[in-house]
Amino acid sequence: MDMIDKLIIEFGRATVAHWSVAQNRDWLEYIKTLLLEKKVKNLLEIGTFKGVTTAFMSQFVNHIYTIDKNTIHSKGKIFPIDLWKFLGIKNITYKIMNSGSLEFKKFLKGISFDFVFIDGEHISPFPAIDFDTTKSCGRVLFHDYFKNNRFPGINLVVDKLSSVEINEPFAYWEETSDEKD
């Protein structure tokens, strides 16, 4: 029984799968492969939501710094905190803040990360702000990129980038030597 199966038993299928990357095992495999191939050590996630994807990614990195603008309360549980406690995960730093805030910019100055997972606000200008604020690490994975422009705010950012690997619903960007300042 893997982590996702344990979560489904404890928290319910709808809670775990609804609006979560965990709803598709192929997506999880894609993330796992990318994190391992890129030898990611410290990951910054923007958009924690229930913390299921965060929990999954925590298995493959040294540390995750994750932010969201609020916590989720459901069936007497506080997500993502209760979920991570249930799993015994200790390599996650969770902050409640807006990624466009001065507080977030100060937070970034105190941490080190080599990969970003952007799954926060999907409307403009937030994906652009998230990318511009964190792209200096050189590797960013966007969630909810669709060629049909389902979330235009994400497409506006991703479609302007060179060297992007599209694997819907993901878009992975890695800085090339041509893009360095």
N, C-alpha and C positions, 0 to 999 in steps of 0.2 A: 504494500500500500504506500503510495507516494504522498507528498505534502498536500497536493490538491485534493486527493481522496479523503485524507484526514480532515481537511477543512470542510468539505462537503458534509461529512458525518457530523461534525461539531456545530457548524453554523448554518447548514442547509444549502442545498444546491442553488436556490435563487439568490441567496445572499452572496455566495462566492462567485457565481457566474455572471450575475447581472452587471453589465457595464464593466466587465473585467477581462483582461487579456486571458485569464484562466478559462474562459469559455471555449477556447480553441487550443488544443494540445499542439497543433502545428505552430501556432504563434509562440507558445512557450519554448518549443524546440528551437525556433529561429533566434529568440532572445538568448537562450542558453549558449547556442553555438557562437553567436556574435561575441558575447561576453568572454567566453573561453578563448576563441581565436584571437581576440584583441588583447587578451591578458589584462583585463580591466581590474584595477585594484580598488579604487575609490570612485563610487558612482554618485552622481547628483541626480535626483528625480524631482521633477516639477509636476505636481499633481498626484498625490498619494491615493486619494479617494478611500477605498476600504482597506488598502494595504496588501491585497492579495498578490498583485504583481511584484510589489516591493519584497514581500516574503519570499517569493519564488526566486527573484534575482539575488537575494541575500546569500543564497547557497554558493554562488559563483564568484563573489567579490569579497575583499577584505572588509569594506565598510560601505554603507549607503547613507547618504544625507538626503532626506526627503522633506519636501514642504507641501503644504496644502493650505487653503484659506480657511478650512474648518474641519471638524471631525464629524463622523457619521454616527448617529445613535440608532440602533435597530435591535428589536427583541431583547432589550435589557443589556445589550453589549455596546461598548464604545469602540468603534473602528477608527483606526487600525490597531490601537493599543492592545485591546483584549485578544485580538487575533495573534499578534506577535508574542504575547505572553503565553498563550496556549501552545504555540509552537516552540517556545523557548529560545526565540531569536534575540540575540543581544548585540548584533553588529549594525544596528540601525539608529541613526539620530533623526528624530522627527520634530519638526518645527511647524507651528501654525503661523503662517504669514503669507502675504501676497507677493508673488514674484516680481511685481513691478514696484515694490516699496523700497524706501531707503533702508529699512531694516534688513531686507533681503540682500541688498548690495553690501551692507556691513557684514552680514553673515558669510557671504562668499569670500570676503577678505580673510576670514579666519579658518577656512577649510581648504583642503587640497583634493581635487578630483580630476580624473583622467577620462571621464565619459559622462554624458548627460542623456537622460531619458526624459523627453518632453511630452507630457500628457496632461497638461493643465488646461487653462481656458482655450477654447478652440476658435474664438472670434477675434478679429483684428481689433486692436493692435497687439494682443497678448502673445501670440506665437512669435511674432517678430521681436518683441521685447525680450522674451525668454531666450530666444536664439542669440540675439545680439549681446545679451548680458553674460552668456555662458560659453559661447563658441570658442573662446580662447583655449579651451582644453583640447580642441582639434577633432573631437568625435561626438556626434549628436545623433540620437535615434529619436525620431518623431513617431508618435502613435496617432492613429486616425487620419492618415493620409490616404485619400482615395482619388483616383483619376477622374471620377465623375464630379469632383469638386463638392463633395458632401459637406466638408468643413472648409469653406473658402479661406479662412484665416490661416490655416495650416498650408494650404496649397499656395497662397501668395508668397510664403517664405520659401517653401521647398522648391517650387518651380523656378525660382531665380538662382538656385544654387547649381554649381557645376559639381561633378563627381558625386552624384547621389545614386544610391542603390535603392530601387523601389521594390518592395515586397509587401503589397497591400495586406494589412493596413499600416505598414511601416514604411518609413523613408529614412535611410541611414546616410548621413553625410560625414565624410572624413576630409579634413583639410589637406589640400595638396600643396606642393611647394609653390605652385603658381598663385595660390590664394593667400599666401603669407604676406603680411604687411611689409 
